[in-house]
Amino acid sequence: MKILYISPEVVPLAKTGGLADVAGALPKALKNIGHDIRVIMPFYKMTNVPGPKREVMTIKVNGETVEIFETKLPDTEVTVYLVAHDRFFGSRDCLYQVKGVDYPDNLERFALFCQVILPFCQALPWKPDILHGNDWQSALAIAYLKTLFKADPFFARTASVYSIHNMGYLGLFPKDKLPLTALGWDQFKPERLEFWGKISLAKAGLVYADVINTVSETYAKEIQTAEYACGLEGLMQGRQSDIYGIINGLDYDIWNPATDKNLPRRYSPATLTLKEENKLELQKQNNLPQNRDIPVIGMITRLADQKGFDILAGALPEIMKLNCQFVVLGTGDQKYHDLLQKLQQKYPEHIGVNLKFDAILAELIYSGADMFLMPSLYEPCGLGQLISFKYGNIPIVRRTGGLADTVHDYNPETKSGEGFVFSEYSSQALLDSVKRALELYKNKAAWNALQQKVMKLDYSWDASAKKYVALYVKALAKIGIAAL
Ligand code: ADP
């Protein structure tokens, strides 16, 4: 099958969150099972091109000239096309926003990115069987396939898949920008791209894709309910038979404490005590007392409401009184930067605060912490808990989305479960789970057995990649094409 995987971020080229991890790993897994998958993304100023790149062509769309380069994902034969445009991508310091404030021309930026994609395929020429869009930044490409290019014979046998990595980001823009998308005003209605008087670019994917999927089975059900659909429950319920859930995998070539070159000390289940060396280094870097017996709770996250910061804010002063340390790494909303900085001033012996994006420090936290906190309000899949498993951290999570699918509450009697889980979205429920985790930590044998168990869980991409192939087959069937 020929698949064009469209993503605004891809590891290791550019990343703000879990989508980048998926976009760097799923194509690799699909290539390994014999599919011709290629990736296309914008060429940002901070794009870290992992190897040689060469210019493929220059294309003119909408009066703008765009250069397209190609490179490969590291250690793979997966081609990545980079869409270069100086004003929109090459001269910006960040991907979508600075200090929590979106670039005002994000619609123009990502509309141009999407407008390039179909003419580029024709010019190559390379006829994809599947156009796979991810999140609102790539959704317009799917709408173009079904509108502007509907009658184009080149794409007559191309089906589309739209993956929702986070329903909370609808890609909302003022109505008067619609002409910049090259779509007509016939698209400005609630059953198409309109969302309460605005344009929602996510709807371009949700309305037009042949099939839709999201990154866990529970979240696939949740996004059809008023609580999680962010106002699109009607649309999602209408598309119920086209919505699937496939849990994300992890790229264990990257996320593996036995081979991770960035760790002070590498370890495996057989050499788990070496993990303590990383803990001592983590404590040192965070100016916390170095003590291998004090449990460290780690948290690596975007500082956004979605991640449960309001209930965490209520619980943290209590957590500071317990026998544990807390290390957080993240950037995002200013109010949470302020909150964490205040806590650090008040409890310097208990909390380490790192307000930045830092992939190396993230690995030190995964390898040095004992527990990993994810009190999310909602969580489409969550990668932190899967990475934590591999690094022998025990997740403390709220039962929602992918967290509900991957972490089950530990039962001290039967030893079933992989972490500590709470349901109610409250500071008290969070605190109770932290206390249960700290209690078990005192029982070294039980804690060690739980670590050994989670480290051996297999969330590699192999199984999920096969499910994506089945999804592509379903998308093709929707346009009347039998399995290739
Ligand atoms: P989301 O995609 O909602 O941000 P996920 O849990 O799916 O959340 O994925 C987050 C990914 O981004 C993980 O790989 C996590 O380690 C990483 N990450 C998040 N914030 C930071 C940060 N400040 N520094 C380094 N890595 C981060």
Residues whose N, C-alpha, C, O or C-beta is under 5 A from the ligand:
A	BS01	ADP	T16 G17 G18 L19 I300 T301 R302 L329 G330 T331 K356 F357 D358 A359 A362 G382 L383 G384
